[in-house]
Amino acid sequence: MLELKLFVENMTCEGCISNIKNALNSINFNNLSFDLKNKLVFIESDNFDEKLILKTLKRAGYSAIIQD
């Protein structure tokens, strides 16, 4: 299982988390978790399409940066 960590600067509240969950709902992943304080989204999956994830978030109004 792989984990992708994203920094989402404009994720500031529970509403943002809900919007991000809804946006990513169309993408197949095993687990999605959030660290609101540090503005991080963690996606666990066997396979990632990073471009699709970033594009989906951008369409929802969130810019994300992949973290190491």
Jmol script that loads the backbone (N, CA, C; Angstrom):
load data "model"
ATOM      1  N   MET A   1       0.849  -1.183   0.000  1.00  0.00           N
ATOM      2  CA  MET A   1       0.000   0.000   0.000  1.00  0.00           C
ATOM      3  C   MET A   1       0.894   1.246   0.000  1.00  0.00           C
ATOM      4  N   LEU A   2       0.567   2.174  -0.853  1.00  0.00           N
ATOM      5  CA  LEU A   2       1.304   3.426  -0.963  1.00  0.00           C
ATOM      6  C   LEU A   2       0.518   4.547  -0.303  1.00  0.00           C
ATOM      7  N   GLU A   3       1.231   5.566   0.166  1.00  0.00           N
ATOM      8  CA  GLU A   3       0.560   6.734   0.727  1.00  0.00           C
ATOM      9  C   GLU A   3       1.039   7.980   0.002  1.00  0.00           C
ATOM     10  N   LEU A   4       0.083   8.807  -0.370  1.00  0.00           N
ATOM     11  CA  LEU A   4       0.367  10.087  -0.994  1.00  0.00           C
ATOM     12  C   LEU A   4      -0.008  11.162   0.012  1.00  0.00           C
ATOM     13  N   LYS A   5       0.929  12.063   0.286  1.00  0.00           N
ATOM     14  CA  LYS A   5       0.674  13.147   1.235  1.00  0.00           C
ATOM     15  C   LYS A   5       0.620  14.452   0.461  1.00  0.00           C
ATOM     16  N   LEU A   6      -0.469  15.183   0.649  1.00  0.00           N
ATOM     17  CA  LEU A   6      -0.671  16.445  -0.055  1.00  0.00           C
ATOM     18  C   LEU A   6      -0.798  17.594   0.939  1.00  0.00           C
ATOM     19  N   PHE A   7      -0.141  18.707   0.647  1.00  0.00           N
ATOM     20  CA  PHE A   7      -0.326  19.936   1.401  1.00  0.00           C
ATOM     21  C   PHE A   7      -1.348  20.769   0.644  1.00  0.00           C
ATOM     22  N   VAL A   8      -2.454  21.128   1.328  1.00  0.00           N
ATOM     23  CA  VAL A   8      -3.529  21.900   0.706  1.00  0.00           C
ATOM     24  C   VAL A   8      -3.664  23.204   1.488  1.00  0.00           C
ATOM     25  N   GLU A   9      -3.014  24.253   0.986  1.00  0.00           N
ATOM     26  CA  GLU A   9      -2.896  25.510   1.719  1.00  0.00           C
ATOM     27  C   GLU A   9      -4.243  26.126   2.085  1.00  0.00           C
ATOM     28  N   ASN A  10      -5.211  26.044   1.193  1.00  0.00           N
ATOM     29  CA  ASN A  10      -6.493  26.687   1.465  1.00  0.00           C
ATOM     30  C   ASN A  10      -7.524  25.742   2.099  1.00  0.00           C
ATOM     31  N   MET A  11      -7.081  24.653   2.719  1.00  0.00           N
ATOM     32  CA  MET A  11      -7.966  23.777   3.494  1.00  0.00           C
ATOM     33  C   MET A  11      -7.964  24.309   4.930  1.00  0.00           C
ATOM     34  N   THR A  12      -9.035  24.999   5.303  1.00  0.00           N
ATOM     35  CA  THR A  12      -9.037  25.719   6.575  1.00  0.00           C
ATOM     36  C   THR A  12     -10.109  25.273   7.572  1.00  0.00           C
ATOM     37  N   CYS A  13     -11.054  24.409   7.143  1.00  0.00           N
ATOM     38  CA  CYS A  13     -12.148  24.061   8.044  1.00  0.00           C
ATOM     39  C   CYS A  13     -12.736  22.689   7.689  1.00  0.00           C
ATOM     40  N   GLU A  14     -13.669  22.251   8.514  1.00  0.00           N
ATOM     41  CA  GLU A  14     -14.341  20.974   8.271  1.00  0.00           C
ATOM     42  C   GLU A  14     -15.109  20.988   6.949  1.00  0.00           C
ATOM     43  N   GLY A  15     -15.619  22.148   6.568  1.00  0.00           N
ATOM     44  CA  GLY A  15     -16.311  22.273   5.283  1.00  0.00           C
ATOM     45  C   GLY A  15     -15.384  21.981   4.116  1.00  0.00           C
ATOM     46  N   CYS A  16     -14.134  22.442   4.241  1.00  0.00           N
ATOM     47  CA  CYS A  16     -13.128  22.158   3.206  1.00  0.00           C
ATOM     48  C   CYS A  16     -12.880  20.657   3.109  1.00  0.00           C
ATOM     49  N   ILE A  17     -12.774  20.011   4.264  1.00  0.00           N
ATOM     50  CA  ILE A  17     -12.564  18.562   4.278  1.00  0.00           C
ATOM     51  C   ILE A  17     -13.709  17.859   3.569  1.00  0.00           C
ATOM     52  N   SER A  18     -14.933  18.278   3.856  1.00  0.00           N
ATOM     53  CA  SER A  18     -16.104  17.689   3.208  1.00  0.00           C
ATOM     54  C   SER A  18     -16.056  17.897   1.694  1.00  0.00           C
ATOM     55  N   ASN A  19     -15.693  19.105   1.265  1.00  0.00           N
ATOM     56  CA  ASN A  19     -15.585  19.392  -0.173  1.00  0.00           C
ATOM     57  C   ASN A  19     -14.521  18.532  -0.837  1.00  0.00           C
ATOM     58  N   ILE A  20     -13.389  18.365  -0.161  1.00  0.00           N
ATOM     59  CA  ILE A  20     -12.301  17.556  -0.713  1.00  0.00           C
ATOM     60  C   ILE A  20     -12.714  16.089  -0.790  1.00  0.00           C
ATOM     61  N   LYS A  21     -13.373  15.593   0.259  1.00  0.00           N
ATOM     62  CA  LYS A  21     -13.878  14.208   0.236  1.00  0.00           C
ATOM     63  C   LYS A  21     -14.811  14.006  -0.945  1.00  0.00           C
ATOM     64  N   ASN A  22     -15.745  14.939  -1.135  1.00  0.00           N
ATOM     65  CA  ASN A  22     -16.695  14.827  -2.241  1.00  0.00           C
ATOM     66  C   ASN A  22     -15.995  14.871  -3.592  1.00  0.00           C
ATOM     67  N   ALA A  23     -15.000  15.718  -3.719  1.00  0.00           N
ATOM     68  CA  ALA A  23     -14.279  15.841  -4.984  1.00  0.00           C
ATOM     69  C   ALA A  23     -13.511  14.559  -5.300  1.00  0.00           C
ATOM     70  N   LEU A  24     -12.882  13.984  -4.276  1.00  0.00           N
ATOM     71  CA  LEU A  24     -12.054  12.798  -4.494  1.00  0.00           C
ATOM     72  C   LEU A  24     -12.860  11.503  -4.525  1.00  0.00           C
ATOM     73  N   ASN A  25     -14.149  11.605  -4.265  1.00  0.00           N
ATOM     74  CA  ASN A  25     -15.026  10.435  -4.224  1.00  0.00           C
ATOM     75  C   ASN A  25     -15.009   9.642  -5.530  1.00  0.00           C
ATOM     76  N   SER A  26     -14.745  10.307  -6.645  1.00  0.00           N
ATOM     77  CA  SER A  26     -14.754   9.633  -7.952  1.00  0.00           C
ATOM     78  C   SER A  26     -13.455   8.861  -8.211  1.00  0.00           C
ATOM     79  N   ILE A  27     -12.459   9.062  -7.354  1.00  0.00           N
ATOM     80  CA  ILE A  27     -11.159   8.408  -7.532  1.00  0.00           C
ATOM     81  C   ILE A  27     -11.086   7.209  -6.591  1.00  0.00           C
ATOM     82  N   ASN A  28     -10.578   6.117  -7.111  1.00  0.00           N
ATOM     83  CA  ASN A  28     -10.488   4.886  -6.322  1.00  0.00           C
ATOM     84  C   ASN A  28      -9.277   4.925  -5.390  1.00  0.00           C
ATOM     85  N   PHE A  29      -9.525   4.853  -4.085  1.00  0.00           N
ATOM     86  CA  PHE A  29      -8.448   4.786  -3.108  1.00  0.00           C
ATOM     87  C   PHE A  29      -8.912   3.939  -1.937  1.00  0.00           C
ATOM     88  N   ASN A  30      -7.981   3.491  -1.101  1.00  0.00           N
ATOM     89  CA  ASN A  30      -8.325   2.633   0.028  1.00  0.00           C
ATOM     90  C   ASN A  30      -8.700   3.425   1.261  1.00  0.00           C
ATOM     91  N   ASN A  31      -7.981   4.535   1.511  1.00  0.00           N
ATOM     92  CA  ASN A  31      -8.238   5.312   2.712  1.00  0.00           C
ATOM     93  C   ASN A  31      -7.883   6.769   2.456  1.00  0.00           C
ATOM     94  N   LEU A  32      -8.637   7.651   3.100  1.00  0.00           N
ATOM     95  CA  LEU A  32      -8.434   9.086   2.987  1.00  0.00           C
ATOM     96  C   LEU A  32      -8.479   9.646   4.390  1.00  0.00           C
ATOM     97  N   SER A  33      -7.444  10.390   4.782  1.00  0.00           N
ATOM     98  CA  SER A  33      -7.451  10.997   6.111  1.00  0.00           C
ATOM     99  C   SER A  33      -6.904  12.416   6.017  1.00  0.00           C
ATOM    100  N   PHE A  34      -7.180  13.192   7.056  1.00  0.00           N
ATOM    101  CA  PHE A  34      -6.875  14.616   7.035  1.00  0.00           C
ATOM    102  C   PHE A  34      -6.181  15.052   8.314  1.00  0.00           C
ATOM    103  N   ASP A  35      -5.288  16.019   8.182  1.00  0.00           N
ATOM    104  CA  ASP A  35      -4.671  16.714   9.307  1.00  0.00           C
ATOM    105  C   ASP A  35      -4.940  18.190   9.048  1.00  0.00           C
ATOM    106  N   LEU A  36      -6.057  18.686   9.599  1.00  0.00           N
ATOM    107  CA  LEU A  36      -6.501  20.051   9.319  1.00  0.00           C
ATOM    108  C   LEU A  36      -5.495  21.077   9.850  1.00  0.00           C
ATOM    109  N   LYS A  37      -4.948  20.837  11.022  1.00  0.00           N
ATOM    110  CA  LYS A  37      -4.005  21.781  11.636  1.00  0.00           C
ATOM    111  C   LYS A  37      -2.812  22.047  10.721  1.00  0.00           C
ATOM    112  N   ASN A  38      -2.286  20.994  10.106  1.00  0.00           N
ATOM    113  CA  ASN A  38      -1.126  21.118   9.225  1.00  0.00           C
ATOM    114  C   ASN A  38      -1.487  21.180   7.749  1.00  0.00           C
ATOM    115  N   LYS A  39      -2.805  21.191   7.460  1.00  0.00           N
ATOM    116  CA  LYS A  39      -3.330  21.308   6.091  1.00  0.00           C
ATOM    117  C   LYS A  39      -2.849  20.180   5.185  1.00  0.00           C
ATOM    118  N   LEU A  40      -2.891  18.954   5.722  1.00  0.00           N
ATOM    119  CA  LEU A  40      -2.432  17.787   4.975  1.00  0.00           C
ATOM    120  C   LEU A  40      -3.571  16.822   4.681  1.00  0.00           C
ATOM    121  N   VAL A  41      -3.507  16.216   3.518  1.00  0.00           N
ATOM    122  CA  VAL A  41      -4.424  15.153   3.113  1.00  0.00           C
ATOM    123  C   VAL A  41      -3.561  13.926   2.830  1.00  0.00           C
ATOM    124  N   PHE A  42      -3.982  12.786   3.381  1.00  0.00           N
ATOM    125  CA  PHE A  42      -3.267  11.525   3.177  1.00  0.00           C
ATOM    126  C   PHE A  42      -4.174  10.584   2.399  1.00  0.00           C
ATOM    127  N   ILE A  43      -3.681  10.074   1.288  1.00  0.00           N
ATOM    128  CA  ILE A  43      -4.440   9.151   0.458  1.00  0.00           C
ATOM    129  C   ILE A  43      -3.666   7.845   0.398  1.00  0.00           C
ATOM    130  N   GLU A  44      -4.312   6.755   0.795  1.00  0.00           N
ATOM    131  CA  GLU A  44      -3.697   5.429   0.715  1.00  0.00           C
ATOM    132  C   GLU A  44      -4.347   4.655  -0.415  1.00  0.00           C
ATOM    133  N   SER A  45      -3.504   4.042  -1.232  1.00  0.00           N
ATOM    134  CA  SER A  45      -4.008   3.278  -2.370  1.00  0.00           C
ATOM    135  C   SER A  45      -2.917   2.343  -2.869  1.00  0.00           C
ATOM    136  N   ASP A  46      -3.313   1.402  -3.692  1.00  0.00           N
ATOM    137  CA  ASP A  46      -2.351   0.516  -4.324  1.00  0.00           C
ATOM    138  C   ASP A  46      -1.737   1.153  -5.562  1.00  0.00           C
ATOM    139  N   ASN A  47      -2.414   2.198  -6.088  1.00  0.00           N
ATOM    140  CA  ASN A  47      -2.012   2.812  -7.338  1.00  0.00           C
ATOM    141  C   ASN A  47      -2.488   4.262  -7.338  1.00  0.00           C
ATOM    142  N   PHE A  48      -1.647   5.185  -7.779  1.00  0.00           N
ATOM    143  CA  PHE A  48      -2.015   6.601  -7.821  1.00  0.00           C
ATOM    144  C   PHE A  48      -1.929   7.155  -9.225  1.00  0.00           C
ATOM    145  N   ASP A  49      -2.841   8.041  -9.530  1.00  0.00           N
ATOM    146  CA  ASP A  49      -2.720   8.902 -10.703  1.00  0.00           C
ATOM    147  C   ASP A  49      -2.618  10.313 -10.122  1.00  0.00           C
ATOM    148  N   GLU A  50      -1.386  10.738  -9.826  1.00  0.00           N
ATOM    149  CA  GLU A  50      -1.167  12.011  -9.142  1.00  0.00           C
ATOM    150  C   GLU A  50      -1.744  13.182  -9.914  1.00  0.00           C
ATOM    151  N   LYS A  51      -1.591  13.165 -11.236  1.00  0.00           N
ATOM    152  CA  LYS A  51      -2.124  14.263 -12.055  1.00  0.00           C
ATOM    153  C   LYS A  51      -3.640  14.352 -11.935  1.00  0.00           C
ATOM    154  N   LEU A  52      -4.309  13.206 -11.932  1.00  0.00           N
ATOM    155  CA  LEU A  52      -5.768  13.191 -11.803  1.00  0.00           C
ATOM    156  C   LEU A  52      -6.186  13.723 -10.437  1.00  0.00           C
ATOM    157  N   ILE A  53      -5.490  13.331  -9.395  1.00  0.00           N
ATOM    158  CA  ILE A  53      -5.817  13.802  -8.044  1.00  0.00           C
ATOM    159  C   ILE A  53      -5.657  15.321  -7.964  1.00  0.00           C
ATOM    160  N   LEU A  54      -4.541  15.842  -8.432  1.00  0.00           N
ATOM    161  CA  LEU A  54      -4.297  17.289  -8.386  1.00  0.00           C
ATOM    162  C   LEU A  54      -5.311  18.054  -9.238  1.00  0.00           C
ATOM    163  N   LYS A  55      -5.635  17.505 -10.406  1.00  0.00           N
ATOM    164  CA  LYS A  55      -6.610  18.144 -11.305  1.00  0.00           C
ATOM    165  C   LYS A  55      -8.007  18.158 -10.664  1.00  0.00           C
ATOM    166  N   THR A  56      -8.380  17.053 -10.020  1.00  0.00           N
ATOM    167  CA  THR A  56      -9.681  16.955  -9.366  1.00  0.00           C
ATOM    168  C   THR A  56      -9.785  17.964  -8.223  1.00  0.00           C
ATOM    169  N   LEU A  57      -8.735  18.084  -7.442  1.00  0.00           N
ATOM    170  CA  LEU A  57      -8.734  19.063  -6.348  1.00  0.00           C
ATOM    171  C   LEU A  57      -8.797  20.490  -6.887  1.00  0.00           C
ATOM    172  N   LYS A  58      -8.070  20.760  -7.962  1.00  0.00           N
ATOM    173  CA  LYS A  58      -8.073  22.102  -8.552  1.00  0.00           C
ATOM    174  C   LYS A  58      -9.473  22.476  -9.039  1.00  0.00           C
ATOM    175  N   ARG A  59     -10.159  21.514  -9.659  1.00  0.00           N
ATOM    176  CA  ARG A  59     -11.539  21.754 -10.115  1.00  0.00           C
ATOM    177  C   ARG A  59     -12.455  22.085  -8.948  1.00  0.00           C
ATOM    178  N   ALA A  60     -12.156  21.522  -7.770  1.00  0.00           N
ATOM    179  CA  ALA A  60     -12.958  21.776  -6.583  1.00  0.00           C
ATOM    180  C   ALA A  60     -12.544  23.057  -5.858  1.00  0.00           C
ATOM    181  N   GLY A  61     -11.491  23.709  -6.356  1.00  0.00           N
ATOM    182  CA  GLY A  61     -11.069  24.988  -5.780  1.00  0.00           C
ATOM    183  C   GLY A  61      -9.919  24.891  -4.798  1.00  0.00           C
ATOM    184  N   TYR A  62      -9.200  23.780  -4.810  1.00  0.00           N
ATOM    185  CA  TYR A  62      -8.102  23.568  -3.869  1.00  0.00           C
ATOM    186  C   TYR A  62      -6.812  23.277  -4.627  1.00  0.00           C
ATOM    187  N   SER A  63      -5.775  24.025  -4.298  1.00  0.00           N
ATOM    188  CA  SER A  63      -4.475  23.736  -4.903  1.00  0.00           C
ATOM    189  C   SER A  63      -3.667  22.916  -3.922  1.00  0.00           C
ATOM    190  N   ALA A  64      -3.087  21.840  -4.412  1.00  0.00           N
ATOM    191  CA  ALA A  64      -2.362  20.900  -3.548  1.00  0.00           C
ATOM    192  C   ALA A  64      -0.936  20.742  -4.046  1.00  0.00           C
ATOM    193  N   ILE A  65      -0.047  20.492  -3.102  1.00  0.00           N
ATOM    194  CA  ILE A  65       1.351  20.232  -3.404  1.00  0.00           C
ATOM    195  C   ILE A  65       1.706  18.879  -2.817  1.00  0.00           C
ATOM    196  N   ILE A  66       2.263  18.006  -3.641  1.00  0.00           N
ATOM    197  CA  ILE A  66       2.670  16.681  -3.171  1.00  0.00           C
ATOM    198  C   ILE A  66       3.864  16.826  -2.248  1.00  0.00           C
ATOM    199  N   GLN A  67       3.773  16.205  -1.081  1.00  0.00           N
ATOM    200  CA  GLN A  67       4.836  16.236  -0.074  1.00  0.00           C
ATOM    201  C   GLN A  67       5.608  14.928  -0.096  1.00  0.00           C
ATOM    202  N   ASP A  68       6.884  15.001   0.240  1.00  0.00           N
ATOM    203  CA  ASP A  68       7.715  13.799   0.330  1.00  0.00           C
ATOM    204  C   ASP A  68       7.476  13.070   1.626  1.00  0.00           C
TER     205      ASP A  68
END
end "model"
wireframe off; spacefill off
backbone 0.3
color backbone group
